[in-house]
């Protein structure tokens, strides 16, 4: 297992509040227990009501805020896993288009449905964020100006009850991996709540 620095994850989650968030977009799909799509959505995050932003931020935050190197673990893509038609290529495309290409998102939802064995209805959520990393002096004091940008997506698979009411994620990921203020394009942080769905969905990435 490749070790994740907890402070890197906290740097992201500290900003996941209604007032501070820089998440630009949210998209998702509601699925029945057999993996058929009941409906999809795709919208600017800032167009959500404050209540909906807070609810969805809790879902997004659950991934990087999870127990580091326990529920949340880092994995690496080898060169053979990054070719044409790979999940890595799909994730790079989704990140690059900032969730604005519904065709790519539909392919992603279908891949989840092929692997996820659900006992009930569930939702697949995707978030796009662009973190302006603050510049720091040699003594680590913040200088205030942005030095680099970390662009990433968070994915979450959540059980659904009632009228499309999503619970906390059972599984999810942060891509690309984040380390010391930069993106590790060949890395991904994967979340699994109490080991649920771990084997089923991690098989998505390495085939």
C-alpha positions in Angstrom: 0.0 0.0 0.0 1.2 3.5 -0.9 1.0 5.8 2.1 -1.2 8.9 2.0 -0.3 12.0 3.9 -3.2 12.9 6.1 -2.4 16.6 5.9 -2.9 16.5 2.2 -6.4 15.2 2.6 -7.2 17.8 5.3 -6.0 20.6 3.1 -8.8 19.6 0.7 -11.6 18.9 3.2 -11.0 22.2 5.1 -12.4 24.0 2.1 -15.5 21.8 1.7 -17.9 24.1 3.4 -20.8 26.1 1.8 -18.8 29.3 2.1 -15.4 28.1 1.1 -16.0 25.4 -1.5 -14.4 25.7 -5.0 -16.4 22.7 -6.4 -17.5 23.8 -9.8 -19.9 21.0 -10.9 -21.9 18.0 -9.7 -23.3 15.2 -11.9 -24.8 11.9 -11.1 -27.0 9.0 -11.9 -29.8 7.3 -9.9 -29.8 3.5 -10.4 -32.1 0.7 -9.5 -30.8 -2.4 -7.8 -30.3 -4.1 -11.2 -28.1 -1.3 -12.5 -30.6 0.4 -14.8 -30.5 4.2 -14.8 -33.6 5.8 -13.4 -32.4 9.4 -14.1 -29.4 11.6 -14.3 -28.5 15.2 -13.4 -25.6 17.5 -14.3 -25.4 21.1 -13.0 -23.2 23.9 -11.8 -22.6 23.4 -8.1 -23.3 27.0 -7.3 -26.8 26.8 -8.8 -27.8 24.4 -5.9 -29.6 25.9 -2.9 -27.4 26.3 0.2 -29.1 23.3 1.8 -28.4 21.1 -1.2 -24.8 22.3 -1.4 -24.3 21.4 2.2 -25.9 18.0 1.8 -23.8 17.2 -1.3 -20.6 18.6 0.2 -21.1 16.0 3.1 -21.1 13.3 0.5 -18.0 14.6 -1.3 -16.1 15.3 1.9 -16.7 11.7 3.2 -14.1 10.4 0.6 -10.9 12.4 1.5 -11.9 12.8 5.2 -12.1 9.0 5.7 -9.6 7.1 7.8 -6.3 7.7 5.9 -4.5 4.5 4.9 -7.4 2.5 6.3 -10.8 3.2 4.6 -9.0 5.5 2.2 -6.1 3.9 0.4 -3.8 5.0 -2.5 -3.3 2.8 -5.6 -1.1 3.2 -8.6 -1.9 2.8 -12.3 0.8 0.9 -14.2 1.6 1.8 -17.8 -0.5 -1.1 -19.0 -3.5 0.3 -17.1 -3.4 3.7 -18.8 -4.0 2.8 -22.5 -6.8 3.4 -24.9 -10.1 2.3 -23.5 -8.9 2.1 -20.0 -10.7 3.5 -16.9 -7.7 5.8 -16.3 -8.3 7.3 -19.8 -12.0 7.7 -19.0 -11.3 9.4 -15.7 -8.8 11.8 -17.4 -11.4 12.7 -19.9 -14.0 13.3 -17.3 -11.6 15.5 -15.4 -10.6 17.4 -18.5 -14.1 18.2 -19.5 -15.1 19.2 -16.0 -18.1 16.9 -16.0 -19.6 18.7 -19.0 -19.5 15.7 -21.4 -22.6 13.6 -20.7 -21.5 10.9 -23.1 -18.3 10.2 -21.0 -20.4 10.2 -17.8 -22.8 7.7 -19.2 -20.0 5.3 -20.0 -18.8 5.7 -16.4 -22.2 5.0 -15.0 -22.5 1.9 -17.1 -19.2 0.6 -15.9 -20.2 1.1 -12.3 -23.5 -0.7 -13.0 -21.6 -3.7 -14.6 -19.6 -4.2 -11.4 -21.8 -3.0 -8.5 -24.0 -5.6 -6.8 -26.6 -3.6 -4.9 -29.2 -4.8 -2.5 -31.3 -1.7 -3.2 -31.4 1.5 -5.3 -28.3 3.6 -5.3 -26.8 6.8 -6.7 -23.5 7.5 -8.4 -22.2 11.0 -7.8 -19.3 12.9 -9.4 -17.8 16.2 -8.3 -15.3 18.4 -10.1 -13.1 20.8 -8.1 -10.2 23.1 -8.8 -8.1 23.8 -5.8 -5.9 27.0 -5.9 -3.0 25.9 -3.7 -1.8 28.8 -1.6 1.9 29.8 -1.9 3.9 29.3 1.3 7.2 30.9 2.5 10.1 28.8 3.6 8.7 28.8 7.2 5.4 27.4 5.8 3.5 30.7 6.5 0.8 31.3 3.8 1.7 34.1 1.4 -1.8 34.5 0.2 -1.3 34.1 -3.6 -2.1 31.0 -5.5 1.0 29.1 -6.6 -0.5 26.0 -8.3 -3.8 24.5 -9.1 -5.0 21.0 -8.3 -7.8 19.9 -10.5 -9.6 16.7 -9.5 -12.8 14.7 -9.4 -14.5 12.8 -6.6 -16.7 9.9 -7.2 -19.1 8.4 -4.7 -21.6 5.4 -4.7 -24.3 5.9 -2.2 -27.4 3.9 -1.2 -30.7 5.7 -2.0 -33.9 5.7 -0.1 -37.3 7.4 -0.6 -37.4 10.1 -3.1 -33.8 9.9 -4.4 -32.4 10.6 -1.0 -28.8 9.6 -1.0 -27.1 8.3 2.1 -23.3 8.4 2.9 -21.0 6.7 0.4 -20.2 3.0 0.6 -17.4 3.4 -2.0 -15.7 6.3 -3.8 -12.5 7.8 -5.0 -10.4 10.9 -5.5 -8.6 11.2 -8.9 -5.9 12.0 -9.5 -4.1 11.4 -6.2 -3.0 14.5 -4.3 0.4 14.7 -2.7 2.3 17.7 -1.4 0.4 20.3 -3.5 0.5 18.4 -6.7 -1.4 15.8 -8.8 -0.1 12.3 -9.1 -1.7 11.4 -12.5 -0.9 7.7 -12.2 -2.4 7.5 -8.7 -5.9 7.3 -7.3 -7.2 7.4 -3.7 -10.0 4.8 -3.2 -12.5 4.8 -0.3 -14.3 1.8 0.9 -16.6 2.0 4.0 -15.8 -1.0 6.1 -14.6 -2.9 3.1 -17.9 -2.8 1.4 -17.8 -3.3 -2.4 -14.0 -3.1 -2.3 -13.3 -6.0 -4.6 -16.2 -5.4 -6.9 -15.5 -1.9 -7.8 -11.7 -1.7 -7.6 -11.7 -4.3 -10.4 -13.0 -1.4 -12.6 -9.5 0.1 -12.6 -7.2 -2.8 -13.2 -8.4 -5.3 -15.8 
